[in-house]
Amino acid sequence: MEKYNKFRLEWDCRRGMLELDKVIMPFFQQHFDALDEQQKATFVRLLAATDLQLFSWFFNRKPAPDLELQQMVSYIQEKLSS
């Protein structure tokens, strides 16, 4: 039994902004399964943020409010730019 409901997570990856859809969904589809449990928990927590918060964090307008979230944002940016 999986700890995370992948169908629910995939649904939560769908955002109201096209820019976020082009960042979050590809990362989820390509890299989520390879994350360790702590990273998965942080990613799930990241999905709870609003679109405006995510947009600010991903497009470098302001840092995420805690180190774990900021590290996940940076990790996603790194994975998608390589």
Secondary structure as GFF3:
##gff-version 3
##sequence-region A 1 82
A	DSSP	alpha_helix	6	13	.	.	.	ID=ss1
A	DSSP	alpha_helix	18	31	.	.	.	ID=ss2
A	DSSP	three_ten_helix	32	34	.	.	.	ID=ss3
A	DSSP	alpha_helix	37	47	.	.	.	ID=ss4
A	DSSP	alpha_helix	51	58	.	.	.	ID=ss5
A	DSSP	alpha_helix	67	81	.	.	.	ID=ss6
###
